[in-house]
Each structure stands twice: as C-alpha cells, then as structure tokens.
Amino acid sequence: MAKRLGKNQQATAVGQLIAGFKKHFPNGTDKVTLGPSASPTVDQLTSELQAFIGNRAAVVAAQANARAKVDAEQTQMASLLALISATVAFVRFTFGNSADVLADFGVAPIKTRTPMTAEEKAVAVAKRAATRKARGTTGPRAKKGVKGAVNATLVVTPAEAPAQQAAPPAQQPQPKQS
C-alpha cells in the first residue's frame, strides 16, 4: 500500500485487502505467514484489518457529528451572545457597580477611567500632530500603516507671544527712463 494515501483512502485499500483474502482464501482457517513470529489465520487477519476500517468509520462519524455541533453553535451564537449581553446589562443596571453583588453573578465592576495628566494630554496631542504630518495626504489604505514618531519625554513649555517681525527693507527709488 502506498504511503501517500489519505486515511480514508487507506481504509478503502484495507477493505480491498479483506475482499481479496475472502475471495482467494475462502477457508478462514488457512494460516498466513506475515513474519517470523506472526502466522494468523485468514479470519484473524481479516478481523484485525476490519478493526482499522471500523476505527476510521468511527472517526469520520465523530467528525461529522462534531461539525454538526459546531454548525449548530455558530447558528445560535449571535442570538445567545445578544442574550448574554442583555443579561449582564440588566445585572449592572439592577445592582449598579456593587462589587460584592456583581461578583456573585461573575460580572466584574466597571473600571473608572483615570483622567490623563496635563503631560499625557500634551504627549497625545503631539503624537496626533506627528501622525498627521507623517501620513500626509495619502489615501486611507496608505494611511493605515503609518504612525508618527514622537519622543515620549515631552517637556511642556508655555507659549510665548510671537516676536514682532522686522519691517521689509525699503525699496530704493529707480531712475526714470525717458
């Protein structure tokens, strides 16, 4: 039997071996020499080979059953997740953020968001500006992979009034041409 056969193809080939033994050795008590220490009868050999086919059939049936169960789970998943979400929302609405009561339901209390410091806000603003500058005016797909680089240690300094600009140099009168 070739080594490159799949398991189902191997089971088919073993079935053909059994059919060949039953056709050419109708008397099941004939001995078959398989090696120096193995000489089973044809009936013993075919029953062992039949075990291979039976195991393969059981696996195929179990896989089909598992696929059916997975398909059933997938079809019900959306509605069940919506139900679970609504139930958790009901528990949170009913009991608020009471950690001990929510723990009885296996629901974690909602974490309160810690406000950002002034420095963190400034770093975020600088990162957003750098990202916008780095992305330029490219399309949405090109923008997706580009991120701006900003040194995370940003020092916040107060804005100063802009320095007065010097007046442009006066133009020299040009000689008149006649």
Long-range contacts (C-beta under 8 A, 24 or more apart in sequence): 7-56, 7-59, 8-56, 8-60, 10-52, 10-56, 11-52, 11-53, 11-56, 11-57, 14-49, 14-52, 14-53, 15-53, 17-49, 18-46, 18-49, 18-50, 18-53, 21-45, 21-46, 22-46, 118-156, 119-154, 119-156, 122-154, 122-156, 123-150, 123-152, 123-154, 126-150, 126-154
